[in-house]
């Protein structure tokens, strides 16, 4: 069995590009979301969010194996 891992940042970046190209999301909203994420990463909320996302990834990984 082969395990494939991809960074959440890369995955979200790909999704943003797809949404922009399909005109599902406008460039201004995309920039707002990117800036929000950038500044959110500098707050004390970053650690709990990272823990939550890690737990979700672990759970999904256990379900798929």
C-alpha positions, -999 to +999 in steps of 0.1 A: +000+000+000+013+035-009+008+064+013+004+098-003+008+130+018+001+165+007+005+197+027-027+215+036-012+248+023-005+232-011-040+217-013-057+250-003-036+269-028-046+245-056-083+249-046-080+287-046-064+286-081-092+264-094-119+286-079-103+318-093-101+302-128-137+290-127-148+324-115-164+308-085-145+332-063-133+367-072-097+378-068-105+404-042-122+378-019-092+355-024-068+381-014-089+389+017-089+352+026-052+349+022-045+380+043-069+368+069-051+334+071-017+351+072-026+374+101-046+346+119-014+325+118+003+351+140-023+350+167-027+327+197-055+309+178-030+293+154-019+265+178-055+252+185-064+254+148-033+234+139-041+208+166-077+205+153-066+201+117-040+175+127-067+155+146-089+156+116-061+144+093-053+116+117-089+105+119-093+105+081-060+086+078-072+059+102-106+056+085-089+051+051-065+024+063 
